Amino acid sequence: MQKRKLGRTGLEVSPIAIGGAAFAYVHRTQGWDPMTDDGRKVVHATLNAALDRGINYIDTSPVYGNGYSETLIGEVMKTRRKDCVLASKVWYELDHKGVIDSVHESLKRFQTDHIDIMQIHGRMYTAAEVEHILKGGPLDALLELREAGKIGHIGITAEEPWTVIPFLAHEAIEVYQVAYNFIYQGAARHFLIEAAKVNAGVVSMRTMTSGILQREASHLAPEWQAARDLYEVSLKFVHADSRVHSGIVGMRWPEEVEQNVRLLEGWQPPVDFATMPRLTIEVYKTDDAM
């Protein structure tokens, strides 16, 4: 797959990232149980299939299954570490020591001596939480770990993108993982504009809308899915925005890897959604200029 530069990190990443959350949770209606021996083997096969097909960005967290996702990924890292950009997280409420300990535990589970991107893991941030992260220990701990060569780059995650805008002023925080998808486009009105100004690395979470678009459309307009695969629409939406460098997708089976790779292979976005109007008056002006 054609790689993209992840903002100012200099890292080359695939436009699809494989998300590790799915490796920690059972979904029996779909026949998915990564806790079994057979399920564990499927996870290994999925990760190897992704790496073989050029998906080189793997993102997870110790929160997923209390370290289980990291452990499964680590079993593949024993032989494939050089093939990927590995990203994980530390919980935002931890203090300085807690962050140091968490990263060392992740290193053990991954069976590696370094993690390429270590992200502060949160949902949305109050002013007090921003202050804690910047001055209460987490950022200082990550800077120490970076200096020691244990991590390569520092990032942060947020469900609500506007709450990470204050962090853009801090050069040390280079990668931002935010919720941005076909039905949740708020980041386009503020965060993505500001992130582009400082050449921040941007990764989308909820890339496929966590299945919400597909589920709701099945009730309101079931014919949509028959006319056009809504998962394909969701994937291509994120990749049509030049400000997003990679989109995280939960893939459980090797065939899902193959399906997603094929959707983007050779595909060129018909428009850059970074240039699309987001307000009524902007739509009018764009239409009238044509």
C-alpha positions in Angstrom: 0.0 0.0 0.0 1.2 3.5 -0.7 2.4 5.1 2.5 1.7 8.5 3.9 4.0 10.7 6.1 2.5 10.9 9.6 2.7 14.6 10.0 6.1 15.9 11.3 7.1 12.6 12.8 8.7 11.5 9.5 7.2 8.0 10.0 5.7 6.4 6.8 2.4 4.8 7.6 -0.3 2.9 5.6 -3.6 4.7 5.1 -5.3 1.9 7.0 -4.2 1.1 10.6 -5.2 -2.1 12.3 -6.9 -1.5 15.6 -6.2 -3.8 18.5 -9.5 -3.4 20.5 -11.2 -6.2 18.6 -8.5 -8.6 19.8 -9.7 -8.2 23.4 -13.4 -8.6 23.2 -15.7 -11.5 22.5 -18.6 -11.1 20.0 -20.4 -14.4 20.0 -23.1 -13.4 17.5 -20.3 -13.0 15.0 -18.5 -16.2 16.1 -15.6 -14.1 17.4 -13.7 -15.2 20.6 -10.0 -14.2 20.7 -9.7 -15.7 24.2 -9.7 -19.3 22.9 -6.7 -21.0 21.4 -8.3 -21.0 18.0 -9.2 -17.4 18.3 -5.6 -16.5 19.3 -4.3 -18.2 16.2 -6.8 -16.2 14.0 -5.5 -13.0 15.6 -1.9 -14.0 14.7 -3.0 -14.8 11.1 -4.9 -11.5 10.8 -1.9 -9.5 12.0 0.5 -11.3 9.7 -2.0 -10.9 6.8 -2.1 -7.1 7.5 1.7 -6.8 7.6 2.0 -8.9 4.4 -0.4 -6.6 2.6 1.4 -3.5 3.6 -0.7 -2.4 6.6 2.2 -1.3 8.8 0.4 0.7 11.5 -0.8 -1.3 14.5 -2.6 0.6 17.3 -3.7 -0.8 20.6 -3.9 0.0 24.4 -3.3 -1.8 27.7 -6.9 -1.0 28.5 -8.1 -3.4 25.8 -8.5 -6.7 27.7 -6.2 -5.6 30.6 -3.2 -6.0 28.4 -4.5 -9.0 26.4 -4.5 -7.2 23.1 -0.9 -6.1 23.6 0.1 -9.6 24.5 -1.4 -11.1 21.3 0.3 -8.4 19.2 3.5 -9.1 21.0 3.4 -12.7 20.0 3.6 -11.6 16.4 6.1 -8.8 17.1 8.7 -11.5 18.0 9.2 -12.0 14.3 7.6 -9.0 12.6 8.7 -6.0 14.8 10.7 -4.3 12.0 7.7 -4.5 9.6 5.4 -2.1 11.5 4.9 1.2 13.3 3.6 0.2 16.7 1.4 2.5 18.7 -0.1 2.1 22.2 -1.3 4.2 25.0 -1.1 5.3 28.7 -4.2 6.3 30.6 -4.5 10.1 31.0 -5.2 10.0 34.8 -1.9 8.4 35.6 0.8 10.2 37.5 4.5 10.4 36.5 5.4 7.0 38.0 2.2 5.4 36.7 3.1 6.4 33.1 6.6 5.0 33.4 5.4 1.7 34.9 2.6 1.4 32.3 5.0 1.8 29.4 7.5 -0.7 30.8 4.6 -3.2 31.2 3.6 -2.6 27.6 7.1 -3.1 26.4 7.2 -6.5 28.1 3.8 -7.6 26.6 5.0 -6.4 23.1 8.3 -8.3 23.5 10.2 -5.3 22.2 12.6 -2.7 23.4 10.8 0.3 21.9 7.3 1.5 20.9 7.1 3.9 18.0 4.2 6.0 19.3 3.0 6.2 22.9 -0.3 8.1 23.2 -2.1 9.6 26.2 -5.4 7.7 26.2 -8.5 9.7 27.0 -12.0 10.5 25.7 -12.3 14.3 26.2 -10.5 16.7 28.4 -11.5 19.4 30.8 -9.2 22.3 31.5 -8.1 20.6 34.7 -7.2 17.4 32.9 -5.2 19.4 30.3 -3.3 20.9 33.1 -2.6 17.5 34.7 -1.3 16.0 31.5 1.0 18.9 30.7 2.2 19.7 34.2 1.1 16.9 36.5 3.4 14.2 35.3 2.2 12.3 32.2 3.9 14.5 29.5 7.2 14.8 31.5 7.2 11.0 32.0 6.8 10.4 28.2 9.5 12.9 27.5 11.9 11.0 29.7 10.9 7.7 28.1 11.5 9.3 24.6 14.9 10.5 25.8 15.7 7.0 27.0 14.8 5.5 23.6 11.9 3.5 25.0 9.3 5.4 22.8 9.8 7.2 19.6 6.9 9.8 19.4 4.3 11.2 21.8 0.6 11.3 20.9 -2.8 11.8 22.4 -6.3 10.4 21.7 -9.8 12.0 22.1 -13.3 11.1 21.3 -14.2 14.8 21.2 -11.6 16.4 18.9 -12.0 20.1 20.0 -10.8 19.2 23.5 -7.2 18.3 22.2 -6.8 21.7 20.4 -4.8 23.1 23.4 -2.2 20.4 23.0 -1.4 21.5 19.5 0.7 24.3 21.0 3.1 21.7 22.4 5.6 20.6 19.8 6.5 17.4 21.7 2.9 16.0 21.1 3.1 15.0 17.5 0.3 12.5 16.8 -3.4 13.0 17.4 -6.0 10.2 17.3 -9.5 11.6 17.1 -13.0 10.5 16.3 -13.7 11.5 12.7 -16.0 9.7 10.3 -18.9 10.0 7.8 -21.5 10.8 10.5 -19.2 12.5 13.0 -17.5 15.3 11.2 -17.0 18.0 13.9 -13.2 17.8 13.6 -13.4 19.3 10.2 -14.8 22.5 11.6 -11.9 23.1 14.0 -9.4 20.5 15.0 -8.3 19.4 11.5 -7.8 23.0 10.4 -5.6 23.7 13.4 -3.7 20.4 13.2 -2.8 21.0 9.6 -1.2 24.4 10.5 1.4 22.6 12.7 1.7 19.5 10.5 0.5 17.2 13.2 0.1 13.5 12.5 -3.7 12.7 12.4 -5.2 9.2 12.8 -8.9 8.6 12.8 -10.7 6.4 15.3 -14.3 5.2 14.7 -13.3 5.2 11.0 -16.1 2.8 10.1 -18.5 4.7 12.5 -18.3 1.7 14.8 -21.1 0.2 12.7 -23.5 2.9 13.8 -24.2 4.3 10.3 -24.8 0.8 8.9 -27.1 -0.2 11.8 -29.1 3.0 11.7 -29.4 2.9 7.9 -30.7 -0.6 8.1 -33.7 0.7 9.9 -34.3 3.9 8.0 -33.1 3.1 4.5 -32.3 -0.6 4.2 -31.9 -0.3 0.4 -28.8 1.9 0.9 -26.6 -1.1 1.7 -27.8 -2.9 -1.3 -27.0 0.1 -3.5 -23.6 0.7 -2.1 -21.6 -0.9 0.7 -21.8 1.6 3.6 -18.6 0.2 5.1 -16.8 1.1 1.8 -18.3 4.6 1.9 -17.2 5.1 5.5 -13.6 3.9 4.7 -13.3 6.1 1.6 -14.7 9.2 3.3 -11.9 9.3 5.8 -9.3 8.6 3.2 -10.6 11.4 1.0 -9.5 13.9 3.6 -5.9 14.9 3.0 -5.5 16.0 6.6 -6.0 12.4 7.9 -2.9 10.2 7.5 -4.3 6.9 8.6 -7.7 5.4 9.6 -8.0 2.8 12.3 -10.1 -0.2 11.4 -11.0 -3.1 13.6 -10.2 -6.3 11.6 -10.7 -9.7 13.1 -10.2 -12.1 10.3 -7.6 -12.2 7.4 -10.4 -11.9 4.9 -11.4 -8.6 6.4 -7.8 -7.4 5.9 -8.0 -8.4 2.3 -11.3 -6.8 1.7 -10.2 -3.4 3.1 -6.9 -3.4 1.2 -8.7 -4.1 -2.0 -11.1 -1.2 -1.4 -8.3 1.3 -1.4 -5.8 -0.3 -3.8 -5.6 2.0 -6.8 -8.4 4.2 -5.6 -8.0 7.9 -6.0 -10.4 10.2 -4.1 -12.6 12.2 -6.5 -12.3 15.2 -4.2 -10.3 16.3 -1.2 -12.8 16.6 1.7 -10.4 19.0 3.4 -11.7 21.6 0.8 -15.4 20.8 1.1 -17.7 23.4 2.6 -19.1 22.7 6.1 -21.5 25.6 6.5 -24.6 26.6 4.6 -23.2 29.9 3.3 -20.0 28.1 2.2 -22.1 25.6 0.3 -24.0 28.5 -1.5 -20.7 30.2 -2.4 -19.2 27.0 -3.7 -22.3 26.2 -5.8 -22.5 29.7 -7.2 -18.9 29.7 -8.2 -19.3 26.6 -10.4 
